[in-house]
Amino acid sequence: MNITAFAQQFNLSTDAVRFYEKAGLLQPKRQTNGYRIYTETDMYDLKIILALKELDFSIKEIHYLLELKRQLISIKCNNDSTEFLTNQIDYIKQKITFYETAYQLLLKLKTTIEHNNYAENQTELSILIDQLSYYGL
């Protein structure tokens, strides 16, 4: 598949696809005339890239994971992958807690405004704000 068809399949611009290639995230094969040919592997890698971007992974982190994916299976690769993913899971758990607290704060604030009872809810709102500061990312 050529770059235009590949980009369209993911609703991306060809510039975005070229950016991922330049960053080392995509590694399409090249024909003798220099044209890129995207394979099922490239499609799978792009799905990973887009999913990890949605999780706020940096380009460097995505590159690291894709490099681990491309390595031969080994104990070192397994250990490196496990350590990296454990850290990312912990980070995402922290984000989930942050967003759950933010959600509770917004609900409480909305109710407080609707019922015009800030004085009665001031302490609870302050506690939720303090919790957000604690979990701030």
Contacts in CASP RR format, 6 or more apart in sequence:
PFRMAT RR
TARGET T0000
AUTHOR 0000-0000-0000
METHOD contacts of the structure
MODEL  1
MNITAFAQQFNLSTDAVRFYEKAGLLQPKRQTNGYRIYTETDMYDLKIIL
ALKELDFSIKEIHYLLELKRQLISIKCNNDSTEFLTNQIDYIKQKITFYE
TAYQLLLKLKTTIEHNNYAENQTELSILIDQLSYYGL
1 9 0 8 1.000
1 37 0 8 1.000
1 38 0 8 1.000
1 39 0 8 1.000
2 35 0 8 1.000
2 36 0 8 1.000
2 37 0 8 1.000
2 38 0 8 1.000
3 14 0 8 1.000
3 17 0 8 1.000
3 18 0 8 1.000
3 28 0 8 1.000
3 35 0 8 1.000
3 36 0 8 1.000
3 38 0 8 1.000
4 14 0 8 1.000
5 38 0 8 1.000
6 17 0 8 1.000
6 28 0 8 1.000
6 36 0 8 1.000
6 38 0 8 1.000
6 42 0 8 1.000
6 43 0 8 1.000
6 46 0 8 1.000
7 13 0 8 1.000
7 14 0 8 1.000
7 16 0 8 1.000
7 17 0 8 1.000
9 43 0 8 1.000
10 46 0 8 1.000
10 50 0 8 1.000
17 26 0 8 1.000
17 46 0 8 1.000
20 26 0 8 1.000
20 46 0 8 1.000
20 49 0 8 1.000
21 27 0 8 1.000
21 28 0 8 1.000
21 36 0 8 1.000
23 59 0 8 1.000
23 63 0 8 1.000
24 63 0 8 1.000
24 66 0 8 1.000
25 45 0 8 1.000
25 49 0 8 1.000
25 59 0 8 1.000
25 62 0 8 1.000
25 63 0 8 1.000
25 66 0 8 1.000
26 38 0 8 1.000
26 42 0 8 1.000
26 45 0 8 1.000
26 46 0 8 1.000
26 49 0 8 1.000
27 42 0 8 1.000
27 45 0 8 1.000
28 36 0 8 1.000
28 37 0 8 1.000
28 38 0 8 1.000
28 39 0 8 1.000
28 42 0 8 1.000
29 36 0 8 1.000
29 37 0 8 1.000
29 39 0 8 1.000
30 36 0 8 1.000
30 37 0 8 1.000
31 37 0 8 1.000
45 66 0 8 1.000
45 69 0 8 1.000
48 62 0 8 1.000
48 65 0 8 1.000
48 66 0 8 1.000
48 69 0 8 1.000
49 62 0 8 1.000
49 66 0 8 1.000
52 61 0 8 1.000
52 62 0 8 1.000
52 65 0 8 1.000
53 62 0 8 1.000
55 88 0 8 1.000
55 92 0 8 1.000
56 95 0 8 1.000
57 65 0 8 1.000
57 88 0 8 1.000
61 84 0 8 1.000
61 88 0 8 1.000
64 84 0 8 1.000
65 81 0 8 1.000
65 84 0 8 1.000
68 77 0 8 1.000
68 80 0 8 1.000
68 81 0 8 1.000
68 84 0 8 1.000
71 77 0 8 1.000
91 137 0 8 1.000
94 135 0 8 1.000
94 137 0 8 1.000
95 137 0 8 1.000
97 135 0 8 1.000
98 132 0 8 1.000
98 135 0 8 1.000
98 136 0 8 1.000
98 137 0 8 1.000
101 128 0 8 1.000
101 131 0 8 1.000
101 132 0 8 1.000
101 135 0 8 1.000
102 132 0 8 1.000
104 128 0 8 1.000
105 125 0 8 1.000
105 128 0 8 1.000
105 129 0 8 1.000
105 132 0 8 1.000
108 121 0 8 1.000
108 124 0 8 1.000
108 125 0 8 1.000
108 128 0 8 1.000
109 125 0 8 1.000
111 121 0 8 1.000
112 118 0 8 1.000
112 121 0 8 1.000
112 125 0 8 1.000
118 125 0 8 1.000
END
